[in-house]
Protein backbone atom coordinates (compact mmCIF):
# COMPACT_ATOMS: atom_id res chain seq x y z
CA UNK A 1 0.00 0.00 0.00
CA UNK A 2 1.22 3.50 -0.83
CA UNK A 3 0.56 6.49 1.43
CA UNK A 4 1.62 10.11 1.68
CA UNK A 5 3.73 10.89 4.72
CA UNK A 6 1.89 13.21 7.10
CA UNK A 7 1.25 13.73 10.81
CA UNK A 8 -0.68 10.45 11.03
CA UNK A 9 2.21 8.22 9.93
CA UNK A 10 5.38 10.26 10.51
CA UNK A 11 6.25 8.33 13.69
CA UNK A 12 6.18 5.03 11.76
CA UNK A 13 8.26 6.57 8.96
CA UNK A 14 10.80 7.99 11.43
CA UNK A 15 11.07 4.59 13.12
CA UNK A 16 11.66 2.83 9.79
CA UNK A 17 14.29 5.36 8.71
CA UNK A 18 16.04 5.16 12.10
CA UNK A 19 16.45 1.40 11.60
CA UNK A 20 18.19 2.17 8.29
CA UNK A 21 20.07 5.22 9.52
CA UNK A 22 23.37 4.45 7.76
CA UNK A 23 21.81 4.47 4.31
CA UNK A 24 18.79 6.73 4.86
CA UNK A 25 20.55 9.99 5.75
CA UNK A 26 19.28 11.88 2.69
CA UNK A 27 15.67 11.04 3.54
CA UNK A 28 16.13 11.69 7.26
CA UNK A 29 17.72 15.09 6.62
CA UNK A 30 15.23 16.06 3.90
CA UNK A 31 12.30 15.32 6.19
CA UNK A 32 13.92 17.28 8.99
CA UNK A 33 14.88 20.27 6.83
CA UNK A 34 12.05 20.47 4.28
CA UNK A 35 9.11 18.49 5.65
CA UNK A 36 7.10 15.85 3.82
CA UNK A 37 5.59 18.04 1.07
CA UNK A 38 6.92 19.66 -2.06
CA UNK A 39 8.07 23.24 -1.45
CA UNK A 40 10.34 25.71 -3.24
CA UNK A 41 13.65 24.16 -2.18
CA UNK A 42 15.22 21.83 -4.75
CA UNK A 43 15.58 19.00 -2.23
CA UNK A 44 11.94 19.12 -1.13
CA UNK A 45 9.35 16.68 -2.41
CA UNK A 46 6.21 14.73 -1.60
CA UNK A 47 7.44 11.96 0.68
CA UNK A 48 5.61 8.67 0.37
CA UNK A 49 5.71 5.44 2.35
CA UNK A 50 5.21 1.85 1.29
CA UNK A 51 3.37 -0.32 3.77
CA UNK A 52 3.18 -4.10 3.72
CA UNK A 53 1.40 -6.18 6.35
CA UNK A 54 0.72 -3.01 8.34
CA UNK A 55 4.43 -2.10 8.58
CA UNK A 56 6.42 0.54 6.72
CA UNK A 57 8.73 -1.26 4.29
CA UNK A 58 9.94 1.71 2.25
CA UNK A 59 10.07 5.49 2.07
CA UNK A 60 10.81 7.57 -1.01
CA UNK A 61 10.70 11.10 -2.32
CA UNK A 62 11.00 12.55 -5.82
CA UNK A 63 12.70 15.88 -5.19
CA UNK A 64 12.03 19.10 -7.06
CA UNK A 65 15.42 18.57 -8.75
CA UNK A 66 14.23 15.23 -10.13
CA UNK A 67 16.15 12.85 -7.91
CA UNK A 68 14.37 9.88 -6.42
CA UNK A 69 15.61 9.26 -2.89
CA UNK A 70 14.61 5.77 -1.83
CA UNK A 71 15.09 3.53 1.20
CA UNK A 72 13.23 0.23 1.09
CA UNK A 73 13.54 -3.14 2.76
CA UNK A 74 10.86 -4.47 0.40
CA UNK A 75 10.99 -2.35 -2.78
CA UNK A 76 7.80 -2.21 -4.80
CA UNK A 77 9.10 -0.71 -8.05
CA UNK A 78 5.75 -0.52 -9.84
CA UNK A 79 4.22 1.53 -7.01
CA UNK A 80 7.25 3.81 -6.75
CA UNK A 81 7.47 4.46 -10.49
CA UNK A 82 3.72 4.97 -10.79
CA UNK A 83 3.81 7.50 -7.93
CA UNK A 84 6.69 9.33 -9.63
CA UNK A 85 4.81 9.38 -12.95
CA UNK A 86 1.96 11.23 -11.21
CA UNK A 87 4.28 14.00 -10.00
CA UNK A 88 4.88 17.12 -12.09
CA UNK A 89 8.63 16.48 -11.91
CA UNK A 90 10.67 14.42 -14.34
CA UNK A 91 12.71 11.63 -12.75
CA UNK A 92 16.39 12.24 -13.61
CA UNK A 93 18.39 10.15 -11.14
CA UNK A 94 18.49 8.07 -7.99
CA UNK A 95 19.92 8.43 -4.49
CA UNK A 96 20.05 5.57 -2.00
CA UNK A 97 21.70 2.30 -1.21
CA UNK A 98 21.89 0.03 -4.25
CA UNK A 99 19.63 -2.65 -2.74
CA UNK A 100 16.87 -0.04 -2.51
CA UNK A 101 17.59 1.73 -5.80
CA UNK A 102 18.32 -1.17 -8.15
CA UNK A 103 14.82 -2.75 -8.10
CA UNK A 104 13.38 0.63 -9.14
CA UNK A 105 16.20 1.69 -11.48
CA UNK A 106 16.15 -1.44 -13.65
CA UNK A 107 12.51 -1.13 -14.86
CA UNK A 108 12.86 2.66 -15.13
CA UNK A 109 16.01 2.33 -17.26
CA UNK A 110 14.18 0.20 -19.83
CA UNK A 111 11.41 2.77 -20.34
CA UNK A 112 11.62 5.55 -22.92
CA UNK A 113 12.38 8.92 -21.31
C-alpha positions in Angstrom: 0.0 0.0 0.0 1.2 3.5 -0.8 0.6 6.5 1.4 1.6 10.1 1.7 3.7 10.9 4.7 1.9 13.2 7.1 1.2 13.7 10.8 -0.7 10.5 11.0 2.2 8.2 9.9 5.4 10.3 10.5 6.2 8.3 13.7 6.2 5.0 11.8 8.3 6.6 9.0 10.8 8.0 11.4 11.1 4.6 13.1 11.7 2.8 9.8 14.3 5.4 8.7 16.0 5.2 12.1 16.5 1.4 11.6 18.2 2.2 8.3 20.1 5.2 9.5 23.4 4.5 7.8 21.8 4.5 4.3 18.8 6.7 4.9 20.5 10.0 5.8 19.3 11.9 2.7 15.7 11.0 3.5 16.1 11.7 7.3 17.7 15.1 6.6 15.2 16.1 3.9 12.3 15.3 6.2 13.9 17.3 9.0 14.9 20.3 6.8 12.0 20.5 4.3 9.1 18.5 5.7 7.1 15.9 3.8 5.6 18.0 1.1 6.9 19.7 -2.1 8.1 23.2 -1.4 10.3 25.7 -3.2 13.6 24.2 -2.2 15.2 21.8 -4.7 15.6 19.0 -2.2 11.9 19.1 -1.1 9.3 16.7 -2.4 6.2 14.7 -1.6 7.4 12.0 0.7 5.6 8.7 0.4 5.7 5.4 2.4 5.2 1.8 1.3 3.4 -0.3 3.8 3.2 -4.1 3.7 1.4 -6.2 6.4 0.7 -3.0 8.3 4.4 -2.1 8.6 6.4 0.5 6.7 8.7 -1.3 4.3 9.9 1.7 2.3 10.1 5.5 2.1 10.8 7.6 -1.0 10.7 11.1 -2.3 11.0 12.5 -5.8 12.7 15.9 -5.2 12.0 19.1 -7.1 15.4 18.6 -8.7 14.2 15.2 -10.1 16.2 12.9 -7.9 14.4 9.9 -6.4 15.6 9.3 -2.9 14.6 5.8 -1.8 15.1 3.5 1.2 13.2 0.2 1.1 13.5 -3.1 2.8 10.9 -4.5 0.4 11.0 -2.4 -2.8 7.8 -2.2 -4.8 9.1 -0.7 -8.1 5.8 -0.5 -9.8 4.2 1.5 -7.0 7.3 3.8 -6.7 7.5 4.5 -10.5 3.7 5.0 -10.8 3.8 7.5 -7.9 6.7 9.3 -9.6 4.8 9.4 -12.9 2.0 11.2 -11.2 4.3 14.0 -10.0 4.9 17.1 -12.1 8.6 16.5 -11.9 10.7 14.4 -14.3 12.7 11.6 -12.7 16.4 12.2 -13.6 18.4 10.2 -11.1 18.5 8.1 -8.0 19.9 8.4 -4.5 20.0 5.6 -2.0 21.7 2.3 -1.2 21.9 0.0 -4.2 19.6 -2.7 -2.7 16.9 0.0 -2.5 17.6 1.7 -5.8 18.3 -1.2 -8.1 14.8 -2.7 -8.1 13.4 0.6 -9.1 16.2 1.7 -11.5 16.2 -1.4 -13.7 12.5 -1.1 -14.9 12.9 2.7 -15.1 16.0 2.3 -17.3 14.2 0.2 -19.8 11.4 2.8 -20.3 11.6 5.5 -22.9 12.4 8.9 -21.3 
